[in-house]
Amino acid sequence: MTTSDMVRELCEKQNISLAELCRRIGQTPQNFNKKLQRGTVSSEEMAKIAEVLGVKYEQAFILQNGEKIEINND
């Protein structure tokens, strides 16, 4: 699943349009759509999307021993 697929599915499950999501994260739909098409949405932008929609977003490396190296957005 691509980042674009993830964002679109999240919008669908949260009953929000992509344009409304863009407004909430402070980006124009044109700019954000280009990022989705290129696959250049940053982890910070993904965390912001999660924040405005009230969901959790995780990004981490998980070592063989189970230890996680992750971004802390708190």
Backbone as JSON Lines, residues from 0, in Angstrom:
{"i":0,"aa":"M","n":[0.86,-1.18,0.0],"ca":[0.0,0.0,0.0],"c":[0.91,1.24,0.0]}
{"i":1,"aa":"T","n":[0.62,2.17,-0.87],"ca":[1.41,3.39,-0.94],"c":[0.92,4.41,0.08]}
{"i":2,"aa":"T","n":[1.72,5.45,0.29],"ca":[1.33,6.54,1.18],"c":[0.03,7.15,0.7]}
{"i":3,"aa":"S","n":[-0.09,7.35,-0.59],"ca":[-1.3,7.91,-1.17],"c":[-2.51,7.04,-0.85]}
{"i":4,"aa":"D","n":[-2.36,5.73,-1.02],"ca":[-3.44,4.8,-0.7],"c":[-3.83,4.9,0.77]}
{"i":5,"aa":"M","n":[-2.81,4.97,1.64],"ca":[-3.07,5.06,3.08],"c":[-3.86,6.31,3.43]}
{"i":6,"aa":"V","n":[-3.44,7.45,2.89],"ca":[-4.1,8.72,3.2],"c":[-5.52,8.71,2.66]}
{"i":7,"aa":"R","n":[-5.71,8.23,1.46],"ca":[-7.06,8.19,0.87],"c":[-7.98,7.25,1.65]}
{"i":8,"aa":"E","n":[-7.46,6.09,2.06],"ca":[-8.27,5.16,2.84],"c":[-8.62,5.75,4.21]}
{"i":9,"aa":"L","n":[-7.66,6.43,4.82],"ca":[-7.91,7.08,6.1],"c":[-9.02,8.12,5.96]}
{"i":10,"aa":"C","n":[-8.94,8.93,4.92],"ca":[-9.98,9.94,4.68],"c":[-11.35,9.27,4.51]}
{"i":11,"aa":"E","n":[-11.38,8.19,3.76],"ca":[-12.64,7.48,3.54],"c":[-13.2,6.95,4.86]}
{"i":12,"aa":"K","n":[-12.34,6.33,5.67],"ca":[-12.8,5.76,6.93],"c":[-13.19,6.82,7.95]}
{"i":13,"aa":"Q","n":[-12.61,8.03,7.83],"ca":[-12.93,9.12,8.74],"c":[-14.02,10.04,8.18]}
{"i":14,"aa":"N","n":[-14.57,9.67,7.01],"ca":[-15.63,10.45,6.36],"c":[-15.23,11.91,6.17]}
{"i":15,"aa":"I","n":[-14.06,12.1,5.59],"ca":[-13.55,13.44,5.33],"c":[-12.99,13.46,3.91]}
{"i":16,"aa":"S","n":[-13.19,14.58,3.22],"ca":[-12.65,14.69,1.87],"c":[-11.16,15.0,1.95]}
{"i":17,"aa":"L","n":[-10.46,14.69,0.89],"ca":[-9.04,15.02,0.82],"c":[-8.84,16.53,0.89]}
{"i":18,"aa":"A","n":[-9.74,17.28,0.27],"ca":[-9.66,18.75,0.32],"c":[-9.8,19.26,1.75]}
{"i":19,"aa":"E","n":[-10.71,18.67,2.53],"ca":[-10.89,19.08,3.92],"c":[-9.65,18.72,4.74]}
{"i":20,"aa":"L","n":[-9.08,17.55,4.49],"ca":[-7.85,17.18,5.17],"c":[-6.76,18.21,4.89]}
{"i":21,"aa":"C","n":[-6.62,18.59,3.64],"ca":[-5.61,19.59,3.26],"c":[-5.82,20.89,4.02]}
{"i":22,"aa":"R","n":[-7.06,21.32,4.12],"ca":[-7.36,22.55,4.84],"c":[-6.92,22.43,6.3]}
{"i":23,"aa":"R","n":[-7.21,21.28,6.91],"ca":[-6.87,21.09,8.32],"c":[-5.38,21.04,8.58]}
{"i":24,"aa":"I","n":[-4.6,20.56,7.6],"ca":[-3.15,20.49,7.8],"c":[-2.43,21.71,7.22]}
{"i":25,"aa":"G","n":[-3.22,22.65,6.7],"ca":[-2.64,23.9,6.23],"c":[-1.93,23.82,4.89]}
{"i":26,"aa":"Q","n":[-2.4,22.94,4.01],"ca":[-1.81,22.83,2.67],"c":[-2.9,22.96,1.62]}
{"i":27,"aa":"T","n":[-2.51,23.38,0.44],"ca":[-3.48,23.45,-0.65],"c":[-3.67,22.03,-1.21]}
{"i":28,"aa":"P","n":[-4.87,21.74,-1.69],"ca":[-5.09,20.43,-2.3],"c":[-4.14,20.16,-3.47]}
{"i":29,"aa":"Q","n":[-3.84,21.18,-4.25],"ca":[-2.94,21.0,-5.4],"c":[-1.56,20.55,-4.93]}
{"i":30,"aa":"N","n":[-1.01,21.25,-3.93],"ca":[0.32,20.92,-3.43],"c":[0.35,19.54,-2.81]}
{"i":31,"aa":"F","n":[-0.65,19.23,-1.98],"ca":[-0.66,17.95,-1.3],"c":[-0.88,16.8,-2.28]}
{"i":32,"aa":"N","n":[-1.73,16.99,-3.28],"ca":[-1.94,15.95,-4.3],"c":[-0.65,15.65,-5.04]}
{"i":33,"aa":"K","n":[0.15,16.68,-5.33],"ca":[1.45,16.45,-5.99],"c":[2.35,15.62,-5.1]}
{"i":34,"aa":"K","n":[2.36,15.91,-3.8],"ca":[3.17,15.11,-2.87],"c":[2.69,13.67,-2.84]}
{"i":35,"aa":"L","n":[1.38,13.46,-2.84],"ca":[0.85,12.1,-2.86],"c":[1.25,11.37,-4.14]}
{"i":36,"aa":"Q","n":[1.16,12.04,-5.26],"ca":[1.52,11.43,-6.55],"c":[3.0,11.06,-6.6]}
{"i":37,"aa":"R","n":[3.85,11.92,-6.05],"ca":[5.3,11.68,-6.07],"c":[5.75,10.78,-4.92]}
{"i":38,"aa":"G","n":[4.89,10.57,-3.94],"ca":[5.28,9.78,-2.78],"c":[6.25,10.51,-1.88]}
{"i":39,"aa":"T","n":[6.08,11.83,-1.77],"ca":[7.02,12.64,-0.99],"c":[6.38,13.25,0.26]}
{"i":40,"aa":"V","n":[5.34,12.64,0.78],"ca":[4.74,13.1,2.02],"c":[5.69,12.72,3.15]}
{"i":41,"aa":"S","n":[6.09,13.7,3.95],"ca":[7.07,13.45,5.02],"c":[6.43,12.77,6.22]}
{"i":42,"aa":"S","n":[7.27,12.19,7.06],"ca":[6.76,11.56,8.29],"c":[6.14,12.61,9.2]}
{"i":43,"aa":"E","n":[6.67,13.84,9.16],"ca":[6.09,14.92,9.95],"c":[4.68,15.25,9.45]}
{"i":44,"aa":"E","n":[4.49,15.24,8.14],"ca":[3.16,15.5,7.58],"c":[2.19,14.37,7.93]}
{"i":45,"aa":"M","n":[2.69,13.14,7.91],"ca":[1.84,12.01,8.29],"c":[1.43,12.13,9.76]}
{"i":46,"aa":"A","n":[2.36,12.55,10.61],"ca":[2.04,12.74,12.03],"c":[1.02,13.86,12.2]}
{"i":47,"aa":"K","n":[1.13,14.92,11.41],"ca":[0.17,16.03,11.47],"c":[-1.22,15.56,11.04]}
{"i":48,"aa":"I","n":[-1.27,14.73,10.0],"ca":[-2.55,14.18,9.55],"c":[-3.18,13.38,10.68]}
{"i":49,"aa":"A","n":[-2.39,12.54,11.32],"ca":[-2.91,11.75,12.44],"c":[-3.42,12.65,13.55]}
{"i":50,"aa":"E","n":[-2.67,13.7,13.85],"ca":[-3.05,14.62,14.92],"c":[-4.39,15.28,14.64]}
{"i":51,"aa":"V","n":[-4.56,15.81,13.42],"ca":[-5.81,16.54,13.12],"c":[-7.0,15.6,13.0]}
{"i":52,"aa":"L","n":[-6.76,14.32,12.72],"ca":[-7.86,13.37,12.6],"c":[-8.06,12.55,13.87]}
{"i":53,"aa":"G","n":[-7.22,12.77,14.86],"ca":[-7.38,12.09,16.14],"c":[-7.07,10.6,16.09]}
{"i":54,"aa":"V","n":[-6.11,10.23,15.25],"ca":[-5.69,8.83,15.17],"c":[-4.2,8.75,15.5]}
{"i":55,"aa":"K","n":[-3.7,7.55,15.65],"ca":[-2.29,7.34,15.97],"c":[-1.54,6.97,14.7]}
{"i":56,"aa":"Y","n":[-0.32,7.51,14.56],"ca":[0.55,7.17,13.43],"c":[1.87,6.71,13.99]}
{"i":57,"aa":"E","n":[2.35,5.58,13.54],"ca":[3.63,5.04,13.99],"c":[4.56,4.86,12.8]}
{"i":58,"aa":"Q","n":[5.81,5.21,13.02],"ca":[6.86,4.92,12.05],"c":[8.08,4.53,12.85]}
{"i":59,"aa":"A","n":[8.6,3.35,12.57],"ca":[9.71,2.87,13.38],"c":[10.51,1.8,12.64]}
{"i":60,"aa":"F","n":[11.77,1.66,13.07],"ca":[12.56,0.5,12.71],"c":[12.41,-0.47,13.87]}
{"i":61,"aa":"I","n":[12.18,-1.73,13.57],"ca":[12.05,-2.73,14.63],"c":[13.18,-3.73,14.46]}
{"i":62,"aa":"L","n":[14.06,-3.76,15.45],"ca":[15.22,-4.63,15.4],"c":[14.8,-6.09,15.65]}
{"i":63,"aa":"Q","n":[15.69,-7.01,15.35],"ca":[15.38,-8.43,15.51],"c":[15.04,-8.79,16.95]}
{"i":64,"aa":"N","n":[15.61,-8.05,17.91],"ca":[15.33,-8.33,19.32],"c":[14.03,-7.67,19.79]}
{"i":65,"aa":"G","n":[13.3,-7.0,18.86],"ca":[12.04,-6.35,19.19],"c":[12.15,-4.89,19.58]}
{"i":66,"aa":"E","n":[13.39,-4.41,19.76],"ca":[13.59,-3.0,20.12],"c":[13.15,-2.11,18.96]}
{"i":67,"aa":"K","n":[12.49,-1.0,19.31],"ca":[12.02,-0.05,18.3],"c":[12.87,1.21,18.31]}
{"i":68,"aa":"I","n":[13.17,1.7,17.13],"ca":[13.77,3.02,16.95],"c":[12.71,3.81,16.21]}
{"i":69,"aa":"E","n":[12.14,4.81,16.91],"ca":[11.0,5.5,16.32],"c":[11.05,6.99,16.54]}
{"i":70,"aa":"I","n":[10.28,7.68,15.73],"ca":[10.12,9.12,15.85],"c":[9.15,9.37,16.99]}
{"i":71,"aa":"N","n":[9.5,10.26,17.87],"ca":[8.61,10.62,18.98],"c":[8.0,11.97,18.67]}
{"i":72,"aa":"N","n":[6.7,12.01,18.39],"ca":[6.01,13.24,18.02],"c":[5.25,13.85,19.2]}
{"i":73,"aa":"D","n":[5.59,13.46,20.41],"ca":[4.9,14.0,21.58],"c":[5.4,15.37,21.93]}
